[in-house]
Amino acid sequence: MLNRRELYIIRHGERCDQVFGTNKLNWIQACFDKDGNYNRFDLNLPKENEIPKRDDWRDFAKDAPLTRLGTFQASITGEELAESGVNFSYAYCSPSFRCVQTTHFVLKSMGIEQTVKINIEPGLFEWLGETYKTGAPNWMSPMQIKNYGFNVNIDYKPIMNVDKLLECFGESCVEWYQRSFKIVSSILSSLPSGDNFNEKGDNVLIVAHGGSMDPLTRMLTGKQPNKNGDLADLTPFCGVLRVKCNNDGKYGIVDPSIRGFKHLSNFVYQWQQLNEYIE
């Protein structure tokens, strides 16, 4: 039997900190009071019941959730995958909450969130180089996320646990590519193969970061690591990469065969300007 497994890698959806910023308007300072009580000021921010309780609400500063548009992006991506006949038997994601959320909403829109558990793999986290000089995020544990209501596999044994990941601080771009290749190849090699495949090929979903799309596929497809830095700007929110194992056992990037989506940005309405307008 030919290896029919396919790997789909998806960037997370739109995140709160990239929309509401950390300079002129820090969404965390604007939404949380000193006691951690949450009150959103914009309809694109999560509702109160969409924000998990954390030991320290300030941890959202480095581990931002999705915006409401971000959850919509993940949901319509899942719908399109399902309507295109794609199915998943396995799901893995970065420990970033935005990635866990995206995985959940993709699977939920496909109608398989109850049968496909989410494996949280710390090794799928983005580059621990320039961006995280002040320290890594304090992620929620798999049990905390499961208690929040997501179908997380708490029995999953990570290929690279959090402690090992934190040893990668200051890694070079090439080292990041090597780490990503180790993780994705270990995931694929750990799964059943050959005659153990089900009729739909046991496809794998990975949800990670914009900059991770190339590191997770470049060496897997036989290319050398990129030495030129993070290529996150090349991938939109919920961009989808499809990687297929060819008849010779080698992997290659192919047309995802699904439709993407495009939308405009939307500015905050300054209605006061109408009162100030002079003919």
Long-range contacts (C-beta under 8 A, 24 or more apart in sequence): 1-194, 1-195, 1-197, 2-247, 3-193, 3-194, 3-197, 3-245, 3-249, 4-197, 4-201, 4-245, 5-188, 5-191, 5-193, 5-197, 5-201, 5-202, 5-203, 5-204, 5-245, 6-201, 6-203, 6-204, 6-242, 6-243, 6-244, 6-245, 7-184, 7-188, 7-203, 7-204, 7-206, 7-242, 7-243, 7-244, 7-251, 8-81, 8-86, 8-88, 8-203, 8-204, 8-205, 8-206, 8-240, 8-241, 8-242, 8-243, 8-256, 9-206, 9-207, 9-208, 9-212, 9-213, 9-216, 9-217, 9-240, 9-241, 9-243, 10-77, 10-102, 10-106, 10-205, 10-206, 10-207, 10-208, 10-238, 10-239, 10-240, 10-241, 11-207, 11-208, 11-209, 11-210, 11-212, 11-213, 11-235, 11-236, 11-237, 11-238, 11-239, 12-66, 12-70, 12-74, 12-94, 12-96, 12-98, 12-99, 12-101, 12-102, 12-207, 12-208, 12-209, 12-237, 12-238, 13-66, 13-67, 13-69, 13-70, 13-71, 13-72, 13-73, 13-74, 13-98, 13-101, 13-102, 13-105, 13-237, 13-238, 14-66, 14-67, 14-69, 14-70, 14-73, 14-237, 15-64, 15-65, 15-66, 15-67, 15-70, 15-98, 16-45, 16-46, 16-60, 16-64, 16-65, 16-66, 16-67, 17-61, 17-64, 18-64, 19-44, 19-67, 20-45, 22-61, 28-57, 28-58, 28-60, 28-61, 32-57, 42-268, 43-68, 44-68, 44-69, 52-97, 52-140, 52-144, 52-145, 52-148, 54-140, 54-144, 56-138, 59-137, 59-138, 62-132, 62-135, 62-136, 62-137, 62-138, 63-96, 63-97, 63-98, 63-137, 63-138, 63-139, 63-140, 64-97, 64-98, 65-97, 65-98, 65-101, 66-98, 66-101, 66-102, 70-98, 70-101, 70-102, 70-237, 71-101, 71-105, 73-237, 73-238, 73-261, 74-101, 74-102, 74-104, 74-105, 74-106, 74-109, 74-238, 75-105, 75-106, 75-108, 75-109, 76-109, 76-261, 77-106, 77-109, 77-238, 77-240, 77-258, 77-261, 78-105, 78-106, 78-107, 78-108, 78-109, 78-110, 79-109, 79-110, 80-258, 80-259, 81-106, 81-110, 81-240, 81-258, 82-109, 82-110, 82-111, 84-257, 84-258, 86-110, 86-203, 86-258, 87-112, 87-200, 87-203, 88-112, 88-116, 88-203, 88-204, 88-205, 89-116, 89-198, 89-200, 89-202, 89-203, 89-204, 90-116, 90-119, 90-187, 90-191, 90-202, 90-203, 90-204, 90-205, 91-116, 91-117, 91-118, 91-119, 91-204, 91-205, 91-206, 91-207, 92-118, 92-119, 92-120, 92-121, 92-124, 92-187, 92-204, 92-205, 92-206, 92-207, 93-118, 93-119, 93-120, 93-121, 93-124, 93-206, 93-207, 93-208, 94-120, 94-121, 94-122, 94-124, 94-125, 94-126, 94-207, 94-208, 94-209, 94-212, 95-120, 95-121, 95-122, 95-124, 95-125, 95-137, 95-139, 95-140, 95-162, 96-125, 96-126, 96-137, 96-139, 96-209, 97-139, 97-140, 97-145, 99-124, 99-207, 99-208, 99-209, 100-145, 100-150, 100-152, 100-207, 101-150, 102-207, 102-238, 103-205, 103-207, 104-150, 104-151, 106-205, 106-207, 107-151, 107-205, 113-151, 114-151, 116-151, 116-205, 117-151, 117-152, 117-153, 117-156, 118-150, 118-151, 118-152, 118-153, 119-153, 119-156, 120-145, 120-152, 120-153, 120-156, 120-158, 121-156, 121-158, 121-159, 121-160, 121-183, 121-187, 122-158, 122-160, 122-161, 122-162, 122-164, 122-165, 123-158, 123-159, 123-160, 123-164, 123-165, 123-179, 123-180, 123-182, 123-183, 124-180, 124-183, 124-206, 124-208, 124-212, 124-216, 125-165, 125-208, 125-209, 126-208, 126-209, 126-211, 126-212, 126-230, 126-232, 127-171, 127-173, 127-176, 127-211, 127-215, 127-230, 128-165, 128-166, 128-168, 128-169, 128-170, 128-171, 128-176, 129-170, 129-171, 129-172, 129-173, 129-176, 129-230, 132-169, 136-165, 136-166, 136-169, 159-183, 159-186, 159-187, 173-225, 173-226, 173-227, 173-228, 173-229, 173-230, 174-225, 174-227, 176-215, 177-214, 177-215, 177-218, 177-219, 177-225, 177-226, 178-219, 178-225, 179-215, 180-212, 180-215, 180-216, 180-219, 181-215, 181-216, 181-218, 181-219, 181-220, 181-225, 183-216, 184-216, 184-217, 184-220, 185-220, 210-234, 210-235, 210-237, 210-239, 211-235, 213-239, 213-241, 217-241, 217-243, 217-251, 217-253, 220-251, 221-250, 221-251, 221-252, 221-253, 222-250, 222-251, 236-260
